[in-house]
């Protein structure tokens, strides 16, 4: 076996600075929020983890059979001229206020050099413990910093040892707690998993191996460490298996394997120097001599672990910076949602006034359709359409107008004698021919006669017919009001959720909803008033009424004459516009006379229907095709329908609801509130206050950490400089210590 190397030249460039910055981030609590590059030491309770840490650090670690530590221990090793020991506690994420400050100030009474790390560990557990509880596991981390001329630049995180069943000192529940803790640390993508495997037990039976494989299936960030190789029988199959394992032939891992000899019980009194000498002798004889010297012994282990951690830091640096920046942005956004501190009445009033300004501004934009705030999103996308209230209202009103014109009548009157029957829209309404409708009206006139002469009609019949045809208006108008009201509720809710804290939104939303419901009462009353007005006796001074009546009658008379001409002279007389007919004047007079209706009741009914139709005709059509006028049904661009649509849109929807939304939570309303109402709306809950403190602490930690991470960029260039590589080439034995195990050979 080659001579065992030392770690004399491991600290080159800014290696220590790299580790110091990451350790500083961890000590500040950054690891609670962002995964940091680290080496985690995992293994069963009997795997010899404590002996490994003792060999690496030179300090005796507590070994208690059948009892695991109840917290994570962070071991920080640094080379320095003076020997020093510093022990502290990094409080967990759940610690706040005085409790957190108490742990940050904690210092052990026992001395590491005199009483040992065991006494210090017991003191730390007492400091972390909840006086009201016993036996729990803690999020806090015991941090042990050792500095000395013989130390390596290395940081390791020791996790509680795994065990399968409870005893007097640890329960069956603790089994799952420890396993869960180890799994969480292993799952961190930036963690290097150092799996400690005892050669004293079968490899496949040691739980840490399967856990590491689940967390890192490809073995890219796992390094195996074999302990207690001296317990194997010389020349046995077990010894051969573990030697092949150390050579990366059985379970291949990118970072390879390492072998360490623990002190036996008989060797517990020997010094660390003697321990290292015994280990060197063991690996220089027998089958173990076949293992590369850089992969066995504690000296080579320090070199490998230090290099692996350094490379992991440099590799993960860009994504680590990105994660920290994302965490800061997330904190800022959530703090913005929580709003400022609202403990005093003055703070609460100031907060509500700010909310009222933001509410008024956003609702005004939503109503006016300006959409300049980023709350409304990209105009080209529809995902924020519900926030753009004016667009929603316009769409609903357009649909309302179409519905009124197409289906706003109880019956669709079709002129069955028209030449172009079927040329209009298809409507989902009961159809009735004009002749049948006129017949029905004529029969009804018999029972509503007044003093009018035969052939004339009672003008009240027009009102009756109108009211009957307008029956669907009520259903359509009220459905519109409900849709617009729902849109108003949704938009105001989205705005309030956007601008208010989570514990304030509900109360403010109740207030605004209550005011919207008050507007609903006025809206419903206005809709009912407009419906009642529309059901009154038709009144219009539009000259188009008489013009439309004449057009309707002329069109019908012209059609009747065409029918008689075709009957008398043949159906093809109108095919050629230049064709002529020889006709006796007396015969012409007789022919014209045949075209008049002789039933006076039908004449009156027909006139009533003509006036009803004319009352609905569109005021914006000045030149109407007579045939088209007959073909279209009652509500095609009709005067009454158009007026009703406009009245509902302006007098009801706009004046009673939409136009009032921006005033529902104005500064005047806030200033007129009582102190009790202000406190009820803007008072801060204990949960909200605690969440703010947690987020502020997290943001502060991450911002401080970001500064340190960005400073690593210059260190990265220094560590990876050409001179550094040249120095490494001058010490090839050290390069072998950091070569990935995948390329190792026996």
FENZI-V975846 format. One record per residue. N is the residue number from 1. RES is the residue in one small letter. SS is DSSP state (@ for helix, = for strand, . for the rest). PHI is phi as a letter, one per 40 degrees, with the letter a starting at -180 (NA if undefined). PSI is psi as a letter, one per 40 degrees, with the letter a starting at -180 (* if undefined). Layout:
# FENZI-V975846
n->[N;N]
res->[RES;RES]
ss->[SS;SS]
phi->[PHI;PHI]
psi->[PSI;PSI]
This chain:
# FENZI-V975846
n->[1;2;3;4;5;6;7;8;9;10;11;12;13;14;15;16;17;18;19;20;21;22;23;24;25;26;27;28;29;30;31;32;33;34;35;36;37;38;39;40;41;42;43;44;45;46;47;48;49;50;51;52;53;54;55;56;57;58;59;60;61;62;63;64;65;66;67;68;69;70;71;72;73;74;75;76;77;78;79;80;81;82;83;84;85;86;87;88;89;90;91;92;93;94;95;96;97;98;99;100;101;102;103;104;105;106;107;108;109;110;111;112;113;114;115;116;117;118;119;120;121;122;123;124;125;126;127;128;129;130;131;132;133;134;135;136;137;138;139;140;141;142;143;144;145;146;147;148;149;150;151;152;153;154;155;156;157;158;159;160;161;162;163;164;165;166;167;168;169;170;171;172;173;174;175;176;177;178;179;180;181;182;183;184;185;186;187;188;189;190;191;192;193;194;195;196;197;198;199;200;201;202;203;204;205;206;207;208;209;210;211;212;213;214;215;216;217;218;219;220;221;222;223;224;225;226;227;228;229;230;231;232;233;234;235;236;237;238;239;240;241;242;243;244;245;246;247;248;249;250;251;252;253;254;255;256;257;258;259;260;261;262;263;264;265;266;267;268;269;270;271;272;273;274;275;276;277;278;279;280;281;282;283;284;285;286;287;288;289;290;291;292;293;294;295;296;297;298;299;300;301;302;303;304;305;306;307;308;309;310;311;312;313;314;315;316;317;318;319;320;321;322;323;324;325;326;327;328;329;330;331;332;333;334;335;336;337;338;339;340;341;342;343;344;345;346;347;348;349;350;351;352;353;354;355;356;357;358;359;360;361;362;363;364;365;366;367;368;369;370;371;372;373;374;375;376;377;378;379;380;381;382;383;384;385;386;387;388;389;390;391;392;393;394;395;396;397;398;399;400;401;402;403;404;405;406;407;408;409;410;411;412;413;414;415;416;417;418;419;420;421;422;423;424;425;426;427;428;429;430;431;432;433;434;435;436;437;438;439;440;441;442;443;444;445;446;447;448;449;450;451;452;453;454;455;456;457;458;459;460;461;462;463;464;465;466;467;468;469;470;471;472;473;474;475;476;477;478;479;480;481;482;483;484;485;486;487;488;489;490;491;492;493;494;495;496;497;498;499;500;501;502;503;504;505;506;507;508;509;510;511;512;513;514;515;516;517;518;519;520;521;522;523;524;525;526;527;528;529;530;531;532;533;534;535;536;537;538;539;540;541;542;543;544;545;546;547;548;549;550;551;552;553;554;555;556;557;558;559;560;561;562;563;564;565;566;567;568;569;570;571;572;573;574;575;576;577;578;579;580;581;582;583;584;585;586;587;588;589;590;591;592;593;594;595;596;597;598;599;600;601;602;603;604;605;606;607;608;609;610;611;612;613;614;615;616;617;618;619;620;621;622;623;624;625;626;627;628;629;630;631;632;633;634;635;636;637;638;639;640;641;642;643;644;645;646;647;648;649;650;651;652;653;654;655;656;657;658;659;660;661;662;663;664;665;666;667;668;669;670;671;672;673;674;675;676;677;678;679;680;681;682;683;684;685;686;687;688;689;690;691;692;693;694;695;696;697;698;699;700;701;702;703;704;705;706;707;708;709;710;711;712;713;714;715;716;717;718;719;720;721;722;723;724;725;726;727;728;729;730;731;732;733;734;735;736;737;738;739;740;741;742;743;744;745;746]
res->[x;x;x;x;x;x;x;x;x;x;x;x;x;x;x;x;x;x;x;x;x;x;x;x;x;x;x;x;x;x;x;x;x;x;x;x;x;x;x;x;x;x;x;x;x;x;x;x;x;x;x;x;x;x;x;x;x;x;x;x;x;x;x;x;x;x;x;x;x;x;x;x;x;x;x;x;x;x;x;x;x;x;x;x;x;x;x;x;x;x;x;x;x;x;x;x;x;x;x;x;x;x;x;x;x;x;x;x;x;x;x;x;x;x;x;x;x;x;x;x;x;x;x;x;x;x;x;x;x;x;x;x;x;x;x;x;x;x;x;x;x;x;x;x;x;x;x;x;x;x;x;x;x;x;x;x;x;x;x;x;x;x;x;x;x;x;x;x;x;x;x;x;x;x;x;x;x;x;x;x;x;x;x;x;x;x;x;x;x;x;x;x;x;x;x;x;x;x;x;x;x;x;x;x;x;x;x;x;x;x;x;x;x;x;x;x;x;x;x;x;x;x;x;x;x;x;x;x;x;x;x;x;x;x;x;x;x;x;x;x;x;x;x;x;x;x;x;x;x;x;x;x;x;x;x;x;x;x;x;x;x;x;x;x;x;x;x;x;x;x;x;x;x;x;x;x;x;x;x;x;x;x;x;x;x;x;x;x;x;x;x;x;x;x;x;x;x;x;x;x;x;x;x;x;x;x;x;x;x;x;x;x;x;x;x;x;x;x;x;x;x;x;x;x;x;x;x;x;x;x;x;x;x;x;x;x;x;x;x;x;x;x;x;x;x;x;x;x;x;x;x;x;x;x;x;x;x;x;x;x;x;x;x;x;x;x;x;x;x;x;x;x;x;x;x;x;x;x;x;x;x;x;x;x;x;x;x;x;x;x;x;x;x;x;x;x;x;x;x;x;x;x;x;x;x;x;x;x;x;x;x;x;x;x;x;x;x;x;x;x;x;x;x;x;x;x;x;x;x;x;x;x;x;x;x;x;x;x;x;x;x;x;x;x;x;x;x;x;x;x;x;x;x;x;x;x;x;x;x;x;x;x;x;x;x;x;x;x;x;x;x;x;x;x;x;x;x;x;x;x;x;x;x;x;x;x;x;x;x;x;x;x;x;x;x;x;x;x;x;x;x;x;x;x;x;x;x;x;x;x;x;x;x;x;x;x;x;x;x;x;x;x;x;x;x;x;x;x;x;x;x;x;x;x;x;x;x;x;x;x;x;x;x;x;x;x;x;x;x;x;x;x;x;x;x;x;x;x;x;x;x;x;x;x;x;x;x;x;x;x;x;x;x;x;x;x;x;x;x;x;x;x;x;x;x;x;x;x;x;x;x;x;x;x;x;x;x;x;x;x;x;x;x;x;x;x;x;x;x;x;x;x;x;x;x;x;x;x;x;x;x;x;x;x;x;x;x;x;x;x;x;x;x;x;x;x;x;x;x;x;x;x;x;x;x;x;x;x;x;x;x;x;x;x;x;x;x;x;x;x;x;x;x;x;x;x;x;x;x;x;x;x;x;x;x;x;x;x;x;x;x;x;x;x;x;x;x;x;x;x;x;x;x;x;x;x;x;x;x;x;x;x;x;x;x;x;x;x;x;x;x;x;x;x;x;x;x;x;x;x;x;x;x;x;x;x;x;x;x;x;x;x;x;x;x;x;x;x;x;x;x;x;x;x;x;x]
ss->[.;.;.;.;.;.;.;.;.;.;.;.;.;.;@;@;@;@;@;@;@;@;@;@;@;@;@;@;.;@;@;@;.;.;.;.;.;=;=;=;=;=;=;=;.;.;.;.;@;@;@;@;@;@;@;@;@;.;.;.;.;.;.;.;.;.;.;.;.;.;.;=;=;=;=;=;=;=;=;.;.;.;.;=;=;=;=;=;=;=;.;.;.;.;.;.;@;@;@;@;@;@;@;@;@;.;.;.;.;.;.;.;.;.;.;.;@;@;@;@;@;@;@;@;@;@;@;@;.;.;.;.;.;.;.;.;.;.;.;.;=;=;=;=;=;=;=;=;.;.;.;.;.;=;=;=;=;=;.;.;.;=;.;.;.;.;.;.;.;.;.;@;@;@;@;@;@;@;@;@;@;@;@;@;@;@;@;.;.;.;=;=;=;=;=;=;=;=;.;.;.;.;@;@;@;.;@;@;@;@;@;@;@;@;@;.;.;.;.;.;.;=;=;=;=;=;=;.;@;@;@;.;.;.;.;.;@;@;@;@;@;@;@;@;@;@;.;.;.;.;.;.;.;.;.;.;=;=;=;=;.;.;.;.;@;@;@;.;.;.;.;@;@;@;@;@;@;@;@;@;@;@;@;.;.;@;@;@;@;@;.;.;@;@;@;=;.;@;@;@;@;@;@;@;@;@;@;@;@;@;@;@;@;@;@;@;@;@;@;@;@;@;@;@;@;@;@;@;@;@;@;@;@;@;@;@;@;@;.;.;.;.;.;.;@;@;@;@;@;@;@;@;@;@;@;@;@;@;@;@;@;@;@;@;@;@;@;@;.;.;.;.;.;@;@;@;.;.;.;.;.;.;.;.;@;@;@;.;@;@;@;@;@;@;@;@;@;@;@;@;@;@;@;@;@;@;@;.;.;.;=;=;=;=;.;.;.;.;.;.;.;.;.;.;.;.;.;.;.;=;=;=;=;@;@;@;@;@;@;@;@;@;@;@;@;@;.;.;.;.;.;.;.;.;.;.;.;.;.;@;@;@;@;@;@;@;@;@;@;.;@;@;@;@;@;@;@;@;@;@;@;@;@;@;@;@;@;@;@;@;@;@;@;@;@;@;@;@;@;.;.;@;@;@;@;@;@;@;@;@;@;@;@;@;@;@;@;@;@;@;@;@;@;@;@;@;@;@;@;@;@;@;@;@;.;.;.;.;.;.;.;.;.;@;@;@;@;@;@;@;@;@;@;@;@;@;@;@;@;@;@;@;@;@;@;@;@;@;@;.;.;.;.;.;.;.;.;.;.;.;.;.;.;.;@;@;@;@;@;@;@;@;@;@;.;.;.;.;.;@;@;@;@;@;@;@;@;@;@;@;@;@;@;@;@;@;.;.;.;.;.;.;.;.;.;@;@;@;@;@;@;.;.;.;.;.;.;.;@;@;@;@;@;@;@;@;@;@;@;@;@;@;@;@;@;@;.;@;@;@;@;@;@;.;.;.;@;@;@;@;@;.;.;.;@;@;@;@;@;@;@;@;.;.;.;@;@;@;@;@;@;@;@;@;@;@;@;@;@;@;@;@;@;@;@;@;@;@;@;@;@;@;@;@;@;@;@;@;@;.;.;@;@;@;@;@;@;@;@;.;.;@;@;@;@;@;@;@;.;.;@;@;@;.;.;.]
phi->[NA;c;c;c;c;b;b;d;b;c;c;b;f;b;d;c;c;d;c;c;c;c;c;c;c;c;c;c;g;c;c;c;b;b;c;b;c;a;b;b;c;b;i;c;c;c;c;g;c;c;c;c;c;c;c;c;c;g;b;c;c;c;b;b;c;g;a;b;c;b;a;c;b;b;b;b;b;a;c;a;c;b;c;a;b;b;b;a;b;c;c;c;c;c;c;b;f;c;c;c;c;c;c;c;c;c;b;c;c;c;c;c;c;c;c;g;c;c;c;c;c;c;c;c;c;c;c;c;c;c;d;c;b;b;g;c;c;b;c;c;b;c;b;b;b;b;b;a;c;b;c;c;c;a;b;b;b;c;c;d;c;c;a;b;a;c;a;c;b;a;c;c;c;c;d;c;c;c;c;c;c;c;c;c;c;c;c;c;c;c;c;c;c;c;c;c;b;c;c;c;b;c;d;c;c;c;c;c;c;c;c;c;c;c;c;b;d;c;g;c;b;b;b;c;b;c;b;f;c;c;c;c;c;c;g;c;c;c;c;c;c;c;c;c;c;c;c;g;b;c;b;c;b;c;c;g;b;a;b;b;c;c;c;c;c;c;b;c;c;c;c;c;c;c;d;c;c;c;c;c;c;c;c;c;b;g;c;c;c;c;c;d;c;c;b;a;g;c;c;c;c;c;c;c;c;c;c;c;c;c;c;c;c;c;c;c;d;d;c;c;c;c;c;c;c;c;c;c;c;c;c;c;c;c;c;c;c;c;g;c;c;b;c;c;d;c;c;c;c;c;c;c;c;c;c;c;c;c;c;c;c;c;c;c;c;c;c;c;g;c;f;c;c;c;d;c;g;c;c;c;b;c;c;b;d;c;c;c;c;c;c;c;c;d;c;c;c;c;c;c;c;c;c;c;c;c;b;c;b;c;b;b;c;b;c;c;c;c;c;b;d;g;c;c;c;c;b;c;b;c;b;a;c;c;c;c;c;c;c;c;c;c;c;c;c;c;b;b;c;b;c;c;c;d;g;b;b;c;c;c;c;c;c;c;c;c;c;c;c;c;d;c;d;c;c;c;c;c;c;c;d;c;c;c;c;c;c;c;c;c;c;c;c;c;c;c;c;c;b;b;c;c;c;b;d;c;c;c;c;c;c;c;c;c;c;c;c;c;c;c;c;c;c;c;c;c;c;c;c;c;c;c;c;c;c;c;d;d;b;a;b;c;c;c;d;c;c;c;c;c;c;c;c;c;c;c;c;c;c;c;c;d;c;c;c;c;c;c;b;h;c;b;c;c;c;b;c;c;c;b;b;c;b;c;d;c;c;c;c;c;c;c;c;c;c;c;c;b;c;c;c;c;c;c;c;c;c;c;c;d;c;c;c;c;c;c;c;c;c;c;b;c;b;b;c;d;c;c;d;c;c;c;c;d;b;c;f;c;c;c;c;c;c;c;c;c;c;c;c;c;c;c;c;c;c;c;b;d;c;b;c;c;c;c;b;c;c;c;c;c;c;c;c;c;c;c;c;c;c;c;c;b;d;c;c;c;c;c;c;c;c;c;c;c;c;c;c;c;c;c;c;c;c;c;c;c;c;c;c;c;c;c;d;c;c;c;c;c;c;c;c;d;c;c;c;c;c;c;c;c;b;c;c;c;c;c;c;b;c;d;c;c;b;c;b;c]
psi->[i;i;i;h;i;i;f;d;e;d;g;i;b;f;d;d;d;d;d;d;d;d;d;d;d;d;d;e;e;d;e;d;d;h;h;i;h;i;h;h;h;i;i;i;d;e;e;f;d;d;d;d;d;d;d;d;d;e;i;h;i;h;h;h;h;e;h;i;i;f;i;i;h;h;h;h;h;i;h;i;d;i;h;i;h;h;h;i;h;h;i;i;d;e;h;i;b;d;d;d;d;d;d;d;e;h;h;i;d;i;h;d;d;c;d;i;d;d;d;d;d;d;d;d;d;d;d;d;i;h;d;e;i;i;e;i;i;i;e;i;h;h;h;h;h;h;h;i;d;e;i;i;g;i;h;i;h;h;i;i;i;i;i;d;i;i;a;d;e;h;i;d;d;d;d;d;d;d;d;d;d;d;d;d;d;d;e;h;e;e;h;h;h;h;h;h;h;h;e;d;i;h;d;e;e;h;d;d;d;d;d;d;d;d;d;g;d;e;f;d;f;h;h;i;h;h;i;f;d;e;e;i;h;h;e;i;d;d;d;d;d;d;d;d;d;d;e;f;d;d;g;h;i;d;e;a;i;i;h;h;h;i;h;i;d;e;e;e;e;i;i;d;d;d;d;d;d;d;d;d;d;d;e;e;i;a;d;e;e;e;h;h;d;e;e;i;i;d;d;d;d;d;d;d;d;d;d;d;d;d;d;d;d;d;d;e;d;d;d;d;d;d;d;d;d;d;d;d;d;d;d;d;d;d;d;d;d;d;a;i;h;g;d;i;d;d;d;d;d;d;d;d;d;d;d;d;d;d;d;d;d;d;d;d;d;d;d;e;f;d;f;d;i;e;d;e;a;h;d;e;i;e;d;f;d;e;e;g;d;d;d;d;d;d;d;d;d;d;d;d;d;d;d;d;d;d;f;f;i;d;i;h;h;h;g;e;e;i;d;f;h;e;e;a;i;h;i;g;i;h;i;h;i;d;d;d;d;d;d;d;d;d;d;d;d;d;e;f;i;b;e;i;i;h;e;i;i;h;d;d;d;d;d;d;d;d;d;d;d;e;d;e;d;d;d;d;d;d;d;d;d;d;d;d;d;d;d;d;d;d;d;d;d;d;d;d;d;d;e;i;i;d;e;d;d;d;d;d;d;d;d;d;d;d;d;d;d;d;d;d;d;d;d;d;d;d;d;d;d;d;d;d;d;d;e;i;h;h;h;i;f;h;e;e;d;d;d;d;d;d;d;d;d;d;d;d;d;d;d;d;d;d;d;d;d;d;d;d;e;i;e;e;d;e;d;h;e;e;i;i;h;h;h;h;d;d;d;d;d;d;d;d;d;e;e;i;h;e;h;d;d;d;d;d;d;d;d;d;d;d;d;d;d;d;d;e;i;h;e;e;h;d;h;h;h;d;d;d;d;d;d;i;a;d;f;h;f;i;d;d;d;d;d;d;d;d;d;d;d;d;d;c;d;d;d;d;c;d;e;e;d;e;e;d;f;i;d;d;d;d;d;e;i;i;d;d;d;d;d;d;d;e;i;h;i;d;d;d;d;d;d;d;d;d;d;d;d;d;d;d;d;d;d;d;d;d;d;d;d;d;e;e;d;d;d;d;d;d;d;f;i;d;d;d;d;d;d;d;d;e;g;d;d;d;d;d;d;e;h;i;e;d;e;i;i;*]
